[in-house]
Amino acid sequence: MAQVKKELAKIITQDKLAADIYGMWIETDMAKWAKAGQFISLFTKDKSKLLPRPISICEINKDEGLIRIVYRVTGKNTGTKEFSAMHPGEYVEIMGPLGNGFSWEGFGDKKIMLVGGGIGIPPMLQLAKELKQCDSINLQMIMGYKDEVFLVEEFKELGDLYNTCEEDIENINTLYKMDNLNSIKGNVMDAINQYNLDADILYSCGPLPMLKAVKSFAESKSITCYISMEEKMACGIGACLACVCKTKEKDMNSNLHKQRICKEGPVFLSTDLDFEP
């Protein structure tokens, strides 16, 4: 397994991408072995907040030793609020890279679909960049927004992009202007159905209702589907068992139908997951 380390990392850039959505490039040795689908944990300077904040990796620049994270600020006195007030040149304590990421090697000559929703959109970007390096892969991307729009231009450069926006009419109009005809009002499944999209391999990350719908769609079409689970975490390294998900097979250590999202995940085969109550 790749090395996990803890270090003080220098912030290179910090940008506000949308309402409460921020992007941060961090200089770190972790970029050398990080992979798409993994996450890092960020520690606050507030000693009353003992637990780190897990944030998915959005982009990796191995040549320059940089990792980009894109995160949503939640609340006024939170770790993410503290991070959003940091400036280039400051240092933040991080740990990672954590979790098991996406696997795609050997998928040449395949039609691949990426489905992201909300703050599950950022980890799709590095995966799309890596898939784009394989000329034989046909890449289509469906990104679902609710009341924020971000990273659209970055995705447009990498393949066929379909955007959806559920609520905010201003944002759906913005998407129409950005990518012309490939934006609709609705959710990701509306876009898949409207454009009659299909795939051999599907990757998805986003809110649980979306993941349930994607899993059902993929399995009904016999599409191999990888799902990245979002969950609140405590330790981030698998020690506390606070972020388990229900699985169809028993874990060999606990003998329970559960696995740790931070350790065995966050990426699972959809057929291994059990979303039933």
C-alpha positions as CSV (number, residue, x, y, z in Angstrom):
1,M,0.0,0.0,0.0
2,A,1.2,3.5,-0.8
3,Q,2.8,5.6,2.0
4,V,0.6,7.7,4.2
5,K,2.2,10.7,5.8
6,K,1.5,13.8,7.9
7,E,3.1,17.1,7.0
8,L,2.8,20.8,6.9
9,A,2.0,21.7,3.3
10,K,2.3,25.1,1.7
11,I,-0.8,26.7,0.1
12,I,0.0,27.8,-3.4
13,T,-3.4,29.2,-4.5
14,Q,-6.8,29.6,-3.0
15,D,-9.8,30.6,-5.2
16,K,-13.6,30.9,-4.6
17,L,-15.2,29.0,-7.4
18,A,-18.9,29.5,-6.5
19,A,-21.0,30.3,-3.4
20,D,-19.3,28.5,-0.5
21,I,-17.1,26.4,-2.9
22,Y,-13.4,26.9,-2.8
23,G,-10.4,25.4,-4.6
24,M,-6.9,25.2,-3.1
25,W,-3.7,24.0,-4.6
26,I,-1.3,22.6,-2.0
27,E,2.4,21.8,-2.4
28,T,3.1,18.3,-1.0
29,D,5.3,15.3,-1.5
30,M,2.0,13.3,-1.5
31,A,1.4,14.3,-5.1
32,K,4.1,11.7,-6.1
33,W,2.0,8.7,-5.2
34,A,-1.6,10.1,-4.8
35,K,-4.2,8.8,-7.3
36,A,-7.6,9.7,-8.5
37,G,-10.4,8.9,-6.0
38,Q,-8.3,9.2,-2.9
39,F,-8.6,11.9,-0.3
40,I,-6.5,13.9,2.2
41,S,-7.3,15.0,5.7
42,L,-6.8,18.6,6.8
43,F,-6.2,19.7,10.4
44,T,-7.4,23.0,11.7
45,K,-5.4,25.3,13.9
46,D,-8.2,25.3,16.4
47,K,-7.1,22.9,19.1
48,S,-10.7,22.4,20.2
49,K,-11.3,20.6,16.9
50,L,-9.4,17.4,17.3
51,L,-10.6,15.6,14.2
52,P,-9.3,16.4,10.7
53,R,-11.6,17.2,7.8
54,P,-11.4,14.7,4.9
55,I,-11.5,16.3,1.4
56,S,-11.3,14.5,-1.9
57,I,-8.4,15.1,-4.2
58,C,-9.6,17.0,-7.3
59,E,-6.4,17.2,-9.3
60,I,-2.8,16.0,-9.1
61,N,0.3,17.6,-10.6
62,K,3.0,15.1,-10.0
63,D,5.7,17.1,-12.0
64,E,5.3,20.1,-9.7
65,G,4.4,18.2,-6.6
66,L,0.9,19.8,-6.2
67,I,-2.5,18.5,-5.1
68,R,-5.7,20.5,-5.7
69,I,-8.7,20.1,-3.4
70,V,-12.2,21.6,-4.0
71,Y,-14.4,21.8,-1.0
72,R,-17.7,23.3,0.3
73,V,-17.7,25.6,3.4
74,T,-20.3,24.3,5.9
75,G,-21.2,26.5,8.9
76,K,-19.6,29.6,10.4
77,N,-17.3,28.0,13.0
78,T,-16.1,25.0,11.1
79,G,-12.8,23.6,9.8
80,T,-13.8,24.3,6.2
81,K,-14.6,28.0,7.1
82,E,-11.1,28.3,8.6
83,F,-9.5,26.7,5.5
84,S,-11.4,29.2,3.2
85,A,-9.8,32.1,5.0
86,M,-6.3,30.9,4.4
87,H,-4.0,32.6,1.9
88,P,-1.2,31.5,-0.5
89,G,2.0,31.2,1.4
90,E,0.4,29.9,4.6
91,Y,0.8,26.3,5.7
92,V,-1.9,23.7,6.6
93,E,-1.3,20.4,8.3
94,I,-2.4,17.5,6.1
95,M,-2.4,13.7,6.2
96,G,-2.6,11.4,3.2
97,P,-3.2,10.2,0.6
98,L,-5.9,8.1,2.2
99,G,-8.3,5.5,0.9
100,N,-8.5,3.4,-2.2
101,G,-9.0,5.3,-5.4
102,F,-10.3,4.5,-8.9
103,S,-8.8,1.8,-11.0
104,W,-9.1,2.1,-14.8
105,E,-6.0,0.4,-16.3
106,G,-6.8,-2.1,-19.0
107,F,-10.0,-0.3,-20.0
108,G,-8.9,0.7,-23.5
109,D,-11.5,0.6,-26.4
110,K,-14.2,1.1,-23.8
111,K,-17.0,3.7,-23.5
112,I,-16.7,5.2,-20.1
113,M,-19.2,7.3,-18.2
114,L,-18.4,9.6,-15.3
115,V,-21.3,10.7,-13.1
116,G,-20.7,13.4,-10.4
117,G,-23.1,15.2,-8.2
118,G,-22.6,18.3,-5.9
119,I,-19.3,18.1,-4.0
120,G,-18.8,14.6,-5.5
121,I,-17.9,16.3,-8.8
122,P,-14.3,17.3,-7.9
123,P,-12.9,13.8,-7.6
124,M,-14.2,13.1,-11.1
125,L,-11.8,15.7,-12.6
126,Q,-8.5,13.9,-12.0
127,L,-10.0,10.6,-13.1
128,A,-11.2,12.3,-16.3
129,K,-7.7,13.7,-16.9
130,E,-6.1,10.3,-16.5
131,L,-8.7,8.6,-18.8
132,K,-8.1,11.3,-21.4
133,Q,-4.5,10.1,-21.7
134,C,-5.8,6.8,-23.3
135,D,-6.8,7.7,-26.8
136,S,-8.9,4.5,-27.3
137,I,-11.3,5.4,-24.4
138,N,-14.6,7.1,-25.3
139,L,-15.3,9.4,-22.4
140,Q,-18.7,11.0,-21.5
141,M,-19.3,13.0,-18.3
142,I,-22.6,13.9,-16.6
143,M,-22.3,16.5,-13.8
144,G,-25.2,17.3,-11.6
145,Y,-25.5,20.7,-9.9
146,K,-28.1,21.9,-7.4
147,D,-27.4,25.5,-6.5
148,E,-23.7,25.9,-7.4
149,V,-21.8,25.7,-10.7
150,F,-18.0,25.0,-10.8
151,L,-15.3,23.2,-12.8
152,V,-17.4,23.2,-15.9
153,E,-14.7,24.6,-18.2
154,E,-12.2,22.1,-16.9
155,F,-14.4,19.2,-17.8
156,K,-15.4,20.6,-21.2
157,E,-11.8,20.2,-22.3
158,L,-11.7,16.4,-21.5
159,G,-14.7,14.8,-23.3
160,D,-18.4,14.9,-24.0
161,L,-20.0,16.9,-21.1
162,Y,-23.6,16.9,-20.1
163,N,-24.7,19.2,-17.2
164,T,-27.8,19.2,-15.1
165,C,-29.1,21.7,-12.6
166,E,-32.0,20.9,-10.4
167,E,-33.2,24.2,-8.9
168,D,-31.5,27.5,-9.6
169,I,-32.7,29.0,-13.0
170,E,-29.7,31.4,-13.0
171,N,-27.3,28.6,-12.8
172,I,-29.0,26.5,-15.5
173,N,-28.9,29.6,-17.8
174,T,-25.2,29.9,-17.0
175,L,-24.6,26.3,-18.0
176,Y,-26.5,26.8,-21.3
177,K,-24.1,29.6,-22.1
178,M,-21.1,27.6,-21.1
179,D,-21.7,24.5,-23.1
180,N,-24.5,25.3,-25.5
181,L,-27.0,22.4,-25.9
182,N,-25.8,19.9,-23.3
183,S,-27.4,21.4,-20.2
184,I,-30.8,20.5,-18.9
185,K,-32.9,21.3,-15.9
186,G,-33.2,18.1,-13.9
187,N,-30.9,15.5,-12.4
188,V,-28.2,13.2,-13.8
189,M,-30.6,10.4,-14.6
190,D,-32.7,12.8,-16.5
191,A,-29.7,13.7,-18.7
192,I,-28.8,10.0,-19.1
193,N,-32.3,9.2,-20.3
194,Q,-32.8,12.3,-22.4
195,Y,-29.6,11.8,-24.3
196,N,-29.9,8.0,-24.3
197,L,-26.4,7.6,-22.9
198,D,-24.8,4.2,-22.3
199,A,-21.4,2.9,-21.3
200,D,-19.2,-0.2,-20.7
201,I,-17.8,1.2,-17.5
202,L,-19.3,3.8,-15.1
203,Y,-17.7,5.8,-12.3
204,S,-19.8,7.9,-9.9
205,C,-19.5,10.1,-6.8
206,G,-22.1,12.2,-5.1
207,P,-25.1,12.2,-2.7
208,L,-26.6,8.9,-1.7
209,P,-29.9,9.2,-3.6
210,M,-27.9,9.8,-6.8
211,L,-25.7,6.9,-6.2
212,K,-28.6,4.6,-5.6
213,A,-30.1,5.7,-8.9
214,V,-26.8,5.2,-10.7
215,K,-26.2,1.8,-9.2
216,S,-29.7,0.7,-10.3
217,F,-29.2,2.0,-13.8
218,A,-25.8,0.4,-14.2
219,E,-26.8,-3.0,-12.9
220,S,-30.0,-3.0,-15.1
221,K,-27.7,-2.5,-18.1
222,S,-25.0,-4.9,-16.9
223,I,-22.5,-2.0,-16.8
224,T,-19.5,-2.4,-14.5
225,C,-19.9,0.4,-12.0
226,Y,-17.5,1.9,-9.5
227,I,-19.0,4.1,-6.7
228,S,-17.1,6.5,-4.5
229,M,-19.0,6.9,-1.2
230,E,-19.3,10.2,0.6
231,E,-19.5,9.9,4.4
232,K,-18.6,11.9,7.5
233,M,-15.4,10.5,8.9
234,A,-13.5,10.7,12.2
235,C,-10.0,9.3,12.1
236,G,-9.8,8.8,8.3
237,I,-7.5,5.8,8.7
238,G,-9.9,3.0,9.6
239,A,-9.3,2.8,13.3
240,C,-12.6,4.2,14.7
241,L,-15.2,2.4,12.5
242,A,-17.2,5.7,12.3
243,C,-17.7,5.6,8.5
244,V,-18.9,2.1,7.6
245,C,-21.2,1.2,4.7
246,K,-23.4,-1.8,4.3
247,T,-22.0,-4.5,1.9
248,K,-23.3,-7.7,0.5
249,E,-20.3,-9.8,1.6
250,K,-19.1,-10.1,5.2
251,D,-15.9,-8.4,6.2
252,M,-13.4,-11.1,7.1
253,N,-12.2,-9.3,10.2
254,S,-15.5,-8.1,11.8
255,N,-17.7,-10.9,10.3
256,L,-20.3,-8.2,9.6
257,H,-21.8,-7.0,6.4
258,K,-20.0,-3.6,6.7
259,Q,-16.8,-2.1,5.4
260,R,-14.9,1.1,6.3
261,I,-15.3,3.9,3.7
262,C,-12.0,5.5,4.6
263,K,-10.0,2.3,4.4
264,E,-11.6,-0.3,2.1
265,G,-13.2,2.6,0.2
266,P,-14.1,5.2,-0.7
267,V,-14.4,3.5,-4.0
268,F,-16.4,0.2,-4.3
269,L,-17.8,-1.9,-7.0
270,S,-21.6,-1.2,-7.0
271,T,-22.4,-4.9,-6.8
272,D,-20.5,-5.1,-3.5
273,L,-22.7,-2.4,-1.9
274,D,-26.1,-2.9,-0.3
275,F,-28.2,0.2,-0.2
276,E,-31.3,-1.5,1.1
277,P,-32.3,-0.4,4.7
